[in-house]
Amino acid sequence: VNLNPVEKEKIEKIVNTSAAEQQQPFNLVRFTDESLILAIDSDVTLIDLARVIWNTTTPFKAERPFKIALHAGPVYLDHNIADTSLAFLKLINQYTPKGTICSSLSFASVLSLHPKKFQLNYVGVIKQSEEAESHGLYQVHIKV
């Protein structure tokens, strides 16, 4: 998924503005043409931020030019990208089709507390390796 410079700039502005407005500490771990990895301390802030990004970025296109992968877990901001939660987030991202939002079971549990805002569809099971434990994957639909 490649974001053009205008889309990338717009998303970066949304992230910075939203986090500042809600006074939440965050770390933009990585932002390239293909991915945005954002660590934020509040699941509610992350839900709101995902909704804003999804609804304001190219709202008139039938298919979004990007995908969103969501996961709740510990992220150690002073470590490298190889942290377990970030590695699992990258795995979710691999299975997330362009134009969709997917979530781990842990984040889907948070979203399920807001049934008027989100619909969750179970997709299946993913594993980081043959020896690793399997995890549920959910597709997230934002209700208008």
C-alpha positions as a printed NumPy array, in Angstrom:
array([[  0.   ,   0.   ,   0.   ],
       [  1.545,   3.262,  -1.044],
       [  0.273,   6.555,   0.303],
       [  0.875,   9.603,  -1.798],
       [  2.63 ,  12.518,  -0.049],
       [ -0.632,  14.443,   0.436],
       [ -2.371,  11.463,   2.101],
       [  0.687,  10.761,   4.25 ],
       [  0.888,  14.405,   5.375],
       [ -2.84 ,  14.455,   6.132],
       [ -2.625,  11.316,   8.294],
       [  0.424,  12.631,  10.149],
       [ -1.42 ,  15.886,  10.868],
       [ -4.497,  13.983,  12.102],
       [ -2.347,  11.878,  14.457],
       [ -0.462,  14.872,  15.866],
       [ -3.569,  17.045,  16.27 ],
       [ -5.699,  14.311,  17.834],
       [ -3.048,  13.221,  20.321],
       [ -2.371,  16.828,  21.308],
       [ -6.082,  17.613,  21.738],
       [ -6.618,  14.578,  23.952],
       [ -3.325,  15.168,  25.768],
       [ -2.281,  11.554,  25.318],
       [  1.346,  10.511,  25.197],
       [  2.131,   8.747,  21.947],
       [  5.057,   7.639,  19.874],
       [  5.006,   7.553,  16.097],
       [  7.166,   4.426,  15.971],
       [  7.416,   4.294,  12.198],
       [  5.778,   6.176,   9.361],
       [  6.788,   5.217,   5.849],
       [  4.984,   5.233,   2.513],
       [  3.646,   1.8  ,   3.428],
       [  2.998,   1.858,   7.151],
       [  2.219,   3.886,  10.218],
       [  2.97 ,   2.24 ,  13.549],
       [  1.625,   4.293,  16.399],
       [  1.974,   3.439,  20.079],
       [ -0.535,   5.207,  22.285],
       [ -1.402,   4.731,  25.934],
       [ -5.195,   4.859,  25.605],
       [ -7.348,   2.37 ,  23.711],
       [-10.195,   4.901,  23.551],
       [ -7.884,   7.485,  21.965],
       [ -6.665,   4.89 ,  19.472],
       [-10.262,   3.929,  18.572],
       [-11.169,   7.591,  18.041],
       [ -8.012,   8.187,  16.031],
       [ -8.664,   5.173,  13.784],
       [-12.221,   6.419,  13.156],
       [-10.989,   9.928,  12.273],
       [ -8.285,   8.624,   9.927],
       [-10.712,   6.209,   8.26 ],
       [-13.518,   8.753,   7.846],
       [-11.469,  11.774,   6.743],
       [ -8.89 ,  10.236,   4.44 ],
       [-10.241,   9.983,   0.901],
       [-13.85 ,   9.757,   2.136],
       [-15.323,   9.743,  -1.361],
       [-13.328,   6.805,  -2.71 ],
       [-15.027,   3.421,  -2.605],
       [-11.786,   1.798,  -1.478],
       [ -9.355,   3.359,   0.978],
       [ -5.739,   3.409,  -0.251],
       [ -4.496,   2.021,   3.059],
       [ -5.252,  -0.539,   5.747],
       [ -5.396,  -0.348,   9.528],
       [ -4.206,  -3.11 ,  11.857],
       [ -5.106,  -2.784,  15.541],
       [ -3.624,  -4.592,  18.543],
       [ -3.671,  -3.982,  22.284],
       [ -0.604,  -5.079,  24.159],
       [  2.506,  -3.797,  25.891],
       [  4.779,  -1.679,  23.749],
       [  8.146,  -0.69 ,  25.124],
       [  8.952,   2.575,  23.43 ],
       [ 12.631,   2.445,  24.307],
       [ 13.127,  -0.898,  22.54 ],
       [ 13.361,  -1.691,  18.859],
       [ 10.689,  -2.868,  16.422],
       [ 11.35 ,  -6.499,  17.376],
       [  9.208,  -6.214,  20.518],
       [  6.587,  -8.968,  20.691],
       [  3.553,  -6.672,  20.419],
       [  5.003,  -4.788,  17.472],
       [  6.009,  -8.028,  15.747],
       [  2.454,  -9.312,  16.213],
       [  1.051,  -6.029,  14.874],
       [  3.209,  -6.447,  11.765],
       [  1.773,  -9.967,  11.355],
       [ -1.799,  -8.636,  11.588],
       [ -0.843,  -6.028,   8.999],
       [  0.329,  -8.78 ,   6.609],
       [ -3.118, -10.384,   6.727],
       [ -5.075,  -7.13 ,   6.489],
       [ -6.281,  -6.45 ,   2.934],
       [ -5.95 ,  -2.938,   1.519],
       [ -9.027,  -0.878,   2.26 ],
       [ -9.934,  -2.724,   5.477],
       [ -9.382,  -2.62 ,   9.225],
       [ -8.361,  -5.779,  11.096],
       [ -7.838,  -6.361,  14.782],
       [ -6.342,  -8.867,  17.17 ],
       [ -8.625, -10.575,  19.673],
       [ -7.325,  -8.308,  22.445],
       [ -8.306,  -5.139,  20.586],
       [-11.542,  -6.673,  19.28 ],
       [-12.494,  -7.208,  22.926],
       [-12.196,  -3.46 ,  23.502],
       [-14.15 ,  -2.663,  20.326],
       [-16.918,  -5.093,  21.308],
       [-17.745,  -2.755,  24.195],
       [-18.961,  -0.263,  21.562],
       [-21.483,  -2.255,  19.457],
       [-23.155,   0.894,  18.11 ],
       [-19.846,   2.096,  16.665],
       [-18.214,  -1.126,  15.417],
       [-19.152,  -4.423,  13.849],
       [-16.674,  -7.283,  14.224],
       [-16.416, -10.276,  11.915],
       [-14.228, -13.224,  12.868],
       [-11.77 , -13.892,  10.038],
       [ -9.714, -16.779,  11.352],
       [ -6.536, -17.696,  13.161],
       [ -3.012, -16.411,  12.555],
       [  0.34 , -17.559,  13.955],
       [  3.743, -15.928,  14.043],
       [  5.457, -19.293,  13.607],
       [  4.683, -23.014,  13.767],
       [  5.68 , -23.08 ,  17.443],
       [  3.807, -19.899,  18.383],
       [  0.356, -19.823,  19.88 ],
       [ -2.483, -18.99 ,  17.493],
       [ -4.463, -15.755,  17.728],
       [ -7.887, -14.744,  16.452],
       [ -8.151, -12.139,  13.723],
       [-11.203,  -9.903,  13.27 ],
       [-12.287,  -7.57 ,  10.516],
       [-13.606,  -4.269,  11.899],
       [-16.377,  -2.258,  10.259],
       [-16.955,   1.284,  11.453],
       [-20.641,   2.067,  11.662],
       [-21.701,   5.507,  10.53 ]])
